[in-house]
Amino acid sequence: MKRKMVILTSLLILLGGLNLTFLIINQSNSDLNITKPSVTTNKKEQESETDDDQLSEQEVSEEDPEESNDGTFGNFISEAVESTIDFFKRDETNIVAIGDSLTQGVGDSTGRGGYVGIVEERLNQANEQVYFHNFGKRGNRTDQLITRLQDPEIVTAIEKADIVLITIGANDIMKVAKENFTNLTYDPFSKELIHYEERLTTILERIHEINSDTEIYLIGFYNPFSQYFPEIEELDQIVDSWNSTGKVIVEEQVQGTFIPTKDLFMNTKLDLFADDNFHPNEYGYELMAERVLEYLPHNNEQ
């Protein structure tokens, strides 16, 4: 647990520059104060054996990751993605990507620009008919994005956009985590979720006000801490509840589309995170791009 506390402390320092040098981890009873069901040693051992068996089965059935995905992964492209690429060959399309560091592509050491850059590469691999405008900004929260939606450059881009892709809210969650670091419980995240819902609604309505014809896609959250704290179920519950709220709002308020990503980063032997252990690396962004392409319009939706 000492190692886990050090990892989480490092993550919070990297993500916000929060001065936590006063935090000294010098005893085992300094665990995160999160209520969770007790688990006996025998049960943990059984779960470990089960996970090992499942991993062995995956290793037998799965291909080498370098041979199973496009770009840095290989040449695999799903039928849905192929159909999406074909769809975008027909007409010129303007796509605006807006939000936080995931839109900016932080963590992608290849310089391709994260999931947005990879999607752009795929859609323009045959011709140059899809024009991207990336307004991702590291650290952006929902309240800050509301302000940025008054920026004339962003407004003009949205006015011409056929599609708007959004990643927002992860920094809202991290703000709550930093403010309650020594006593992380579900309650403060649940309270903040009410405000997140209000601000996200404002964001979506503002985009719809600027351009009522654009198609809006909200990209969901993943749980970056599951690799270090799989036994803390509350972390998954927080991500699930915020994802559920986002899905309902985007679908009901603007008839938009919610794109889930949490499953992409679960139960995998691949290293999908950058050195900061929070943002995706190039492999994680590859998976996100593939998922986005699966949800974008394709030929059977003509």
N, C-alpha and C positions, 0 to 999 in steps of 0.2 A: 504493500500500500504506500510505503514511503516513496517508491519509484513512481507510482501513479500520481502522487501529489506533486512530485517534481515535474513530471511531464505536463500536467494540467497547468501548473504555475508558469512553466515556460511558454505554453500556448497562449495564455492570457497576456503575458508580457509582449510576445511577438505581435499579437493581434491589436493591442491597444496602447502599448507603451505604458501600461499601468505599473506604477512603482510598487512592486511587491517585495522589495528587498528586505522589508521588516519581517517577512513571514519566515520563520525558522521551523523546519520540520525536524524535531528532535525526539519524537516518541511515537510509538505505534498507535496510541489512542488519539492521535491528531487527525484521524480519518475525516473525510468529508461527512458532514452531518446530514446525510440523506437517508430517510427511512426506507428500508428495503427489506424484503422477506429474508429471514435467516435461512441459510443453506448448510446442510451438514456436510462433513468432509466426504462421506461416502457418496452423497449425491453428486458433489462436484466431480469426484473421480469417475462416476458413471457417465456424467455429461461429457467429461473429457474424452472417455473411451468412445462414446457415441460420435463426438465431433471428429475424432481421429478416423473412425470407420467411414464417416461420410466424406471426409477429405480424401481418403484412399480411393473411394468410388469415383470422386470427381477427377482425381488424377488419372484414373484409368480411362474415363470417358471423355475428358476435355482435351482439346488440342493444345499444343504449345501456344501461349498468348501471342507470341511473335508471328504466328501463322494464322491467327483466327480473326483478326480485325484489320481494317484498312489503314493506310498511312503507316505509322510506326508499328502497328500491330500486324499488318499483312494486307491481303487483298479481299477479305470477306466484306461483302455489302449485302444487306438483307434485301428481300424483294420490295419491302415497303420503301426503303431508302432509294433503291433504283427507280421506283415509280415516282417518288418525290422529285428526284433529279430530272427525270424525263418531263415531269409537269412544268418545271421552271425553265425548260428550254424554249417554251412556246412564246412567252411574252417578257418584256422588261418588267422587273419587279424591284420595288424599293423596300428594304427591310431596315428597321431601326431596332437596335439592341440598346437597352438602357438599364441602369441599376448599379450594382456594387462591384466588388473585385472579381466576382465570377464572370461578369460580363466583360470586365477589363482583361481578364485572362491571367490574373496573378497566379503564379505557381507553374506556368507553362514554360519550362526552360528552353524549349525549342524556338521560341519567338514567333510561333504561329498565331498567337492571339487567343489561346484558349478555345472554348467550344465555338465561339462566334467565328473566329478565324478558320476553324476546321470546316464549319458549315459553309462558309463562303467559298472555300476551296472546292468542296464537293459540288456545290450548285453551279459553280463556274468552270468546272473541269472540261466541259465540252465547248462552251462559249461564254462570253462576258455579258450576260443579260440581267444579272442580279446585283443590285447596288446596295452595299451595306453602309450604315452610319452607326458607329459604336460610341455610345455615351456612358460606358461603364466607368465608375469612379470608386476606387478603393476606399472602404470604410463607410460608404453611404448607408444611412438608415432611411426608414420610410419618411420621417419628418424632413430630412434633407432632400430627398428626391421630390417631395411636394414643392419645395422652393425651386429646385432646378427646372421643374416643368413650366416655369415662367420665363426661362432663358429663350430669347428669340431664335437662336440657332437650333435649339432642340424643338421648339414649337414648329419652325419651318420644316424640319425633317419629318416630324410626325404628320404634318399636314399632307405630305407627299407619300407617306408610307402605306404600303399594302399590308404589311405585317409589322407588329411590334412585339419584340421578345423582352421579357422582364425577369431579372433576378433581384429580389429585394427582401429584406427581413432578417437575414442571418446576423447582421450587426445589431439589430434590435434585441435578438436573443442574447448575443454576447454582452451587450450593455447590462442586461439583467444579471447575467452570470458574474460579471465583474463587481457589480454593486452588492452581490450577496454571496461572494466567494467563500467566506468562512461558514456559511450556513445555507448551502444549496438545498432548496426544497422545491416542490412543484408549485406551491402557492404563488410566489412572486411572478413566475412565468405565466401562470393562469390569469393573474390580474393584468399583466402587461398585454396579454393576448387581446383583451378588450380594446385597448388603445391601438394595437396593431391593426385590428379589424377596421377601426374607424379610419386610420390613415391610409390603409390599402384601398379602401373604398374610395377615398378622395383621389388617390393616384389614378385608379382605373376610370373614374368618372371624368377626371381632367383630360386624360388621353382620349376618351370617347367624345368629349366636348370639342377637342381640337380637330379630331377626324373620326366621325361616326361610322365611316366605312372600313376603317382599318381592322384587321383581325388581330386580337390580342392574345398572347400566349404567356402565361405565368409559369415559370420554372420552379419546381418545388425544392424543399430542403433535403439534405442528407444529414446523417449524424456522424460528424468527424471524430467523436469521442468513443464510438462503439468499439473501436479496435483496442482501446486501453481500458475501458470500463464496461465490458459486456454485462457485468452482473448488476449494474445500476439501471434498473428498468425505467426509472423516472426520466432519464435522458431521452430514451426512445419515445416515451409518452409525450414529452414536450414537443419533439419534432413532429410526431403524428398529429397532435392537436393543432399545431400551427399550420401544417400542411392541409388538414381537413378544412380549416377556416379559409385558407387561401383558395382552395378548390371551389368551395361554395360561393365565395364572393365573385370570383372571376367568371364563373358560369352563370350566376344569377344576375349580376349587375350589368355585365356588358356582353353576355353570351359568348364569352371567350373560352379558352381551352387551358386546362391545367396539365402540365407535363411533370410527372413524378420522376424523381431521381434517387430517392433513398435506397431503393432495392439494388441499384447499380453498385453501391459501395458496401454491400452486406455479403457475408459468407463467401468471400473470395480470397484466393491465395495470392492474387496480384497486389503489388504495391501501387496504390492509386493516389497516394498523397505526396505533396511536395515536402520539402525539408521542414516547413513550418508545421507539418502534421495537421493542417487545417484546410488549406486550399488543395484542389486536385493537381496532380502533375499532368504531364502530357497524355498519359494513359487514361487517367480519370476524365480528362477533357474529351478524349476520343469517344469514350462511352457516353458522355453527356451529349456530344454532337450527334452521335448515332441515334440516341433517343429523340432528340429534337427533330431530326430529319424524319423519323418515323411518324411524328405527330403533325408535321407540316402538310399542307395540301398535296395530294398526289393524284395520279391519273384517274383512279376510280371514283374521284370526287368531282368530276367535271359536271 
